[in-house]
Structure formats: C-alpha cells, structure tokens
C-alpha cells in the first residue's frame, strides 16, 4: 500500500482546505474482497471513477465528489496494477451464496473439477451467457466435494447473486490462470501474447496429459488436480497408478 495525502475544499464557496491521509493498493493481492469487486467492475465498465476511488482509497464518496478533476485523474492513474493480470493463487471472495471458495492454490481440488470449471469458463468467455458463469462458479464454490451432478443445483442458487460478485470470481480466475503458467509449466506454456495463451483450452491440457489413455479418464478425474497437472519432472506422461504413488509419497 502506498500512503497518500489528499487536500480538498469541503465547501467550494470558502477558501478552507482540509486534508486526509489514506493509502492506495499497489497490486491485486492488497485488495479486500469489496475492493476486488470494485476493481473487477472496471473491465465491464460498470463503475464510475468516483465509486472506484472511494472504494480503493477507502474514503467517503462525499469527499471524492469534492476533489478536482485533475486530482481524480492522477489517483486513477496510480491504479497501475489494474492494467495487467498478474498471477494469483487464491480467491478474494471467501463465500458466495453460502458456498465456500477453494483453498489457496486450489488445494484438494480434483482434475475433474478443473476440467468442468475450465469448460464453463471457456463457454462464458466465448458467449457471455450468465448460465455458463454461474455453472463455472458452481464448480469451484461448494460446501461438499466436487461432483458433476451437483453443479446445476448450486448454479441456480449462485445465479441469484449480484452480477458484479459473479464477474469478480471470473476476473479472479483469470489471475489464477496466470498462476497456472508458473505452477504447471509442463502443461501451461507462458506466452508473451495473451491471445495466444488463451488458445490453450482444457481440451489441449486433457490431450497432453491423457494422450491414448482415454479409457482411464474417470481415474484421472478423481485424482488431485495439482498432482495430475504437475506430471513428471522430465515432462513424460504418467498413469493414474503412478500419480497415486506420488500422492502417497507426498503425504508421508
């Protein structure tokens, strides 16, 4: 967080200056859940400059309304981190519709959960259909272990939540996808051009990992996501039985 001192006139007709001390975030990871929701609205252009400044600086909207246009411009320019998607391995919203977010680094999530989440994420990205967004969130935000059969019921409940909260989870996952390239370099190859990276879908990942082992897809779906995506140090495809051995060794 960067300290900031703001001077403003509480009454425009009087030559009287007040000042307040606050601070602004320098990165995504410094945001609170409510601030993250506000920041996410920037990408849908569904938030005013005054509201964004009030939220990220944690100051009253009345004070923001007293600032000069130049002051507002300089403050907005200080939110440099909003211009880039930087790697993040956890969700900012701990709950949505009473369902819990995944653990940091998506610990304990299965490869099957990853497959379905990626599928609905890609569909929403391509179509902007709210149904796909709520189903994407329903894959990750749960109160029980992941099962395909539970997606639709959770999605109905999540769909009733404010759209800005759902969009925030979507933006959050974009940051997590950036983290994937660091955590799972054997599967997610970094690309300087973001558009090229987006061409890699879970189907590509699925093919990289399973190859000719299509008959083992159910076994892979139940395995830990982290173990499956990490594969082996030399990049060779490994089989479900091998992954179970690795998991047992990691737990010892």
LINGI-V288235 format. One line per field, one symbol per residue. ss: DSSP state (2 for helix, 1 for strand, 0 for the rest). phi: phi as a letter, one per 30 degrees, with the letter a starting at -180 (. if undefined). burial: b if it has 24 or more other ideal C-beta (glycine too) atoms within 12 Angstrom, else e. Layout:
ss->???
phi->???
burial->???
This chain:
ss->011111110000000001111111000222002222222222220000222222222000222220002222222220022220000000000011001100022200012222222222222222200222222222220100000222222222220000222222222222222222222000000000022220000222222222000222222222012222220000000002222222222220
phi->.cdbcccacdbddcdbccbbcbabdcaeddddeddddddddddchcbddddddeddchbdddddddddeddddddedddddddbccebcbcdddbbhicddddeiheidcdddeddddddddddedcideeddddddddccbbaddbedcdddddddddddeeddddddddedddddddedddbddccddbdceddddddcddddedddchddddcdddddddeedddddhceciddbcedddddddddddd
burial->eeebebebeeeeeeeeeeeeebebbebbeebeeebbbbbbbbeeeebebbbbbbbbbbbeeebbebbeeebbeebbebbebbeebebbbbbbbeebbebebbeeebeebbbbbbbbbbbbbbbbeeeeebebbbbbbbbbbbeeebebeebeebbeebbebeebbbbbbbbbbbbbbbbbbebbebbbeeeeeeeeeeebbbeebbebbbeeeeebeeebbbbbbbbbbbbeeeeeebebeebeeebeeeee
